[in-house]
């Protein structure tokens, strides 16, 4: 799916690094919640913790990840500022 999105983004004129950051953050947002939560289920089974107790603490992580995702997607400076400083505009 990423190869298709990357080609579409290049055709529209979006920087490939920006697409990679957005895809990575979207994957990070999708991992912790319970419908997918494969990582959380495995870690809760190792730690012998109820998954719903762990999800209560995971709400703050999810909120912060969504905030960072929106910041990186709609504001170009945080995601591409360092790249522009190193390689030039």
N, C-alpha and C positions, 0 to 999 in steps of 0.2 A: 504494500500500500504506500510505503514511503517513496518508492521510486516514481509512482504515478503522481503523488503530491509534489514531489520535487520538480518534475517536468512541468507541471502546471504552474508552480510558483515561478520557475525560471521564465516561462512564457509571459507571465504577468509582470515580471520585473522585481520579484521579491528575492532578497539575498538568501542563498542556500544555508548560510550559518543561522540566520533567523528562523528558517524552517526547521532546522535540526533542533534548535533550542525549544521551539514551540512543541514539536513532536515529543521530545524528551520530557518536558514538563506535563504534557497531556498524559503520557504514560505514568508519570509519578502521581498524578491526581487520580488515575484510575486504579492503581494497585491497592490502596488501603481500604476502600469501602467494602462492606460485606458481600455484595453480589459477586465480586470477583475474588478478592481477598485471599488468594492462594498463599501468598507469603504470610499473611496474618494467621491463617489457619494452621500452617505448619509451625510457625513460631509459638503460637498459643498451645499447641499440642506438646511441644518440647518443654515449655515453661509450666505446663499444667495450670493454665489460667483460662477462665471462661472467656470465650470470644466476645461476648456482649460487654463484659467489663472492660476489655481492651478497646472496644469500639468507642466507649464513652470518652476515653482519653484521646482517641484518634480524631475527634471532631476538630480540635484546635489545629492539628496538623493539616487536615483537609482544608480548613478555612485559610490557613496561611499559604498552602500550595495554590489554591485558586486565586488568591490575591497576587502572588508572584507570577502566575501564569497570565493573568490579565495585564499586569504591569509590563511583562516582557513582550506580550503580543501587541499591545496597542501603543506602547511608548518605545521607540526604537533606541533611545540612548542607553538604557541599562543593558540591553542585549548585545548591541553592536558597538558601543562606545569604546571598549577596550580594543576590539578588532580594528576600528578606525584609527585609534591612537597608534597602534603598532604598524599597520600596513598602509595607512593613509586613506583618504576618502575615495 
